[in-house]
């Protein structure tokens, strides 16, 4: 089975790091990922730099990328203004962060779930006219830092409503890393068959990210987000912001390849990117494979 991996390292991986990387360095990270045969890179987020300083200079990042044929470059947006900035910058894909709970909607992007639902429909329609790919990511779908447990029925109802707009993809995001495989199977299974590609975005905060990734694939998801080196953390989620971040791309590729899945990615090159990123950030990253090295597993 082919699994498409979206590397969100340049965006979600760096947005809460202590050390800020320049737009030129962030563009270089995108270039290195494309050189490792990553076909989709979440390069930037078009948010207020006062709220997320590490993401300042999004347009400069996009303009500095040495575009590689076969790689799509995406921008995350929270609102219509962000969408317009993304389109003007020339991204190939817009990824809209849709808040599942009212409190997170207010804290993260000063909106309501209903207004976010209406906006999602408008953005999909605009993206069709603008000729760009559009994904909707349901953030805090597995648990909210403010409201706690999220009823799966709430998530599935929202996913169905959003699916009616016919985005290219719906992504279920475990923003604070609280999900477990049984929960993943319930949510992915509930969205499966809607006619929309299903993706998942897992954080490894409580060491469940890789188990959740396998469960997602088994339940019908065909796209997984990951960040090279395992960097990441949500600035607006208490108890998650400074913890272990995203599932590490190279670790996930190692796991999937060992299970007999295909990703099209160059694992050795990804390891080199993780080593380089650790040097840029001046610290050891959470990923394991870049430190342990590759090994030829037996696919079962």
N, C-alpha and C positions, 0 to 999 in steps of 0.2 A: 504494500500500500504506500502511496506517496503522501507524505505529510508536508504541508507548506509551513515554513517557520518564518515569522515576521520578527526581525531583530529590532527591538524597541530601545536598545542601549543608548543611542544618541539622544533620546528623549526621556523616557521613563527611567533609564539607567542613570542619567546625569542630573536630573532635575532637583535632586535633594542631596547631592554630594557636597561635602564640606568645601572642597576645592572647585572653583569655577574654571571651566575650560573655555578658551576663546572660541569665537565662531569659526576661525580657521582650523583649529584643532578638532572641533566637532565635525566639520566638513571632512577633515582627513579621516576621522573614524568612519564616517559613511563610506568613503572611498575604499578603505581597507576592508570593510564588510562586503562591499560589492566585489572586491578582489577575491574574497573567500567564497564566491558563488552564492551569496545571499541575494535572493531575488526580490525581497521586499524589506525596506528599511524605513522605520518610523524615525525620520530625521530630526524633526523639530516639533514644538508646540507653539501655536499662535495665541499666547496668553499675555496678560498684563505683566510686563517684566518687573513691576514693583511687587507683585505677589509671588512670582516665581523668577527670581533674579538669574538663576542658572540657565534659563531659557531665553534670555535677552539676545537680540540679534538674529532672530529666526530667518529673516529675509537674507541676511548676509550669509548664513550657513547654506541656505538653498542655492544662492548664486555662486558660492564657492565650490560646490560639489562638482567633481569631474564625472559627469554622468556616464554611466556604463550601460551599454545596450543589454536589455534583459533584466535590469534592476529597476523596480518601481520605488519612488521616494514619496513618503507620506508625511502629512502634517496633522497633528492632533488639534482639534478646535473645541471650544466650550460654548460658543455662541455665534451669532450671525456675523459680527464684526471679525471674529477670528476666521470664519469661513472665507470672508472676502479677502482678508490678508493672505490666506493660503492660496486662493486662486490667483491673485495678483503675483504671487511669488513664483508660480509655475510648478507646484507640486503635481504629482501624478495621481495622488490619492488623498482624500480627506477622511479622517477618522474622528467621528463625533463622540465625545464622552457623555453618555447619557446616565444621569444619576437615578438610582432605583428608589432611594428613600428621600423623604421630604427634608429631613435635617441635613443630609449630605448635599442635597440639591441647593439648599440655602447657603451652607458653609463653603462649598466648593465652587459654585458659580452663580450664586445669588438668583436662583430661579425656583420654580416649583416643578413637580413631576409632570403635571398637566401641561405647563408651558413648554417643558422640555420635549414632551411628546409631540406637541404641535410644531415645535422647531425642527424636530427630526424629520417630519414629513416635508417641510419646506426645504430643508437642506438636501434631501434625496432628490427632490424635484429640480432644484438648482444645479446639483451635480450632474444630473442627466443632461441638462441644457448646456452645461459647461464642458461636458465630455470628460469628466474625471470619475474615477472609481470612488465609491463612498461606502464606508463601514460605520456601523453603530455599535459602540462598546457599552454594555450595561455594567457600569461600575458599582462596586459594593454589592454585587449580585449574590454573594455567598455569606455576607455579614457586613454590618455597618458599624463603624467605630462609635457612633453616637446612639443608634437605636438598637444595636445588638443583632439578634437573629433576624434574618429576613425570610418571611414565609415563601417557600418555593412557588406557591400558587400566584403570589404577587409578581414574581419574576417572570413566570411563564405567561401570565396574562399580558404583561408589558411587552414581552418578546413577540407575542402573537400580534399585538396592536402595531408594533414597530415593523414587523414583517409585512404587514399589509401595504406599507410604503414601498416595498421591494428594494431595499438596499442590496448592495452586492454581498454584504456579509453582516452577520450579527455575532458579536463577540461577548462571551460571558466572562466577566472579570472578577477574580478574587483579589480585590484591591488591598486588603489587609492580611491576606494569607491565613484564613481561618477555615477554609473548605476541606472536606474529606472526600475520598473516592465515591462513597455511596451518594453523597449530595451532588457530586459532579454528574454521575450517571443519571440521576433523577432530572436534573436541569437540562443536560444535553439531550437526553432521551425525549424530554418533553418538547424540545424545539425541533428535534430531528423530524424530517418529513414535511417541513413547512415550505420547502422549495427555495430556501435561502441558505447559503453556505454558513456553516457554524464554526466559529473559532472560540478559543479559550485563552485567557490571560491569567497565569498563576504566579503568585509570589510564594517564595519558599520560607516565609517568616517562621512557620511552625514545623518545618521540615516535611511538609506534605505535598509540595509542588510537583515533584516528579511522579509520585503515585497518582496524583490528580491528572497529570498529563496523560499517563497511560490509560486511566479510566476514561478520559475524554475521547481519546482515539477509539477505544473499544465501544463507546456509546454512539459514535457517528461524527464526531468533530473531525475536520480535515485540516484545520489551521491552528497553530499554536504560536503565541507570542513568547519571546524570550529575550534576554539581554546578555550580550557578551560579557563574560566575567561574573555574571550574577549581581550586578549593581542594581540599585533602585530603592525606592521608598516614596510614599505619598506624603507631600508636605502638609496636607490637610487632614491626616489621619493619625491621631494620637496613638501611641504604642506601636505604630508601624513605621513611622517616618525614619527612625534611626536603626531599625532592625534589618535582618537579612532581606535582600530585595528580590528581584525577579529570578525565576528559574534561569540558570546560566545556559546560554545558547550552546556552547561547546559540550556541556554535560548532557543536555537534552539530545543533541545530535548523536553523541556516543551511545546513549541509551537506545534511541530509535534505530540506529544502524545495527546495533547488536541484536535487536529484536526482529531484524529483517525488513524494516521499513526503509523507504527511500526519502531523502530530503533534497538531494542534489547539491548539498553543501560540502565544502572541502574542510574536513575536520582539522587537519594539520594547520591549514591557514587560519582557521578560527582560533586555534590555540595561540598562534603567533599574535593575533589581534588582541587577545586577552592579556598576553604578556606585555604588549605595548601599552595597553590602556592602564594596566597596573602601574607602569612607569610614569605615565602622564598624571595619574592621580596620586602618586607617591605613597601607595599602600598596597597591601595584599588584598585581593578581591575574594568574595565568597565562593566563586567557582572552584571546583575540585580538579577537573580534568586538565586544566592548563598547568596545574602544579604537579599532578601525578603523571601526566603524559598519556599518550594514546596506547591502546592495546587492541589486538585483533580478537574480538570476542567470537564465540560460536553462536550463530543465529539459530534459535530453537524453533 
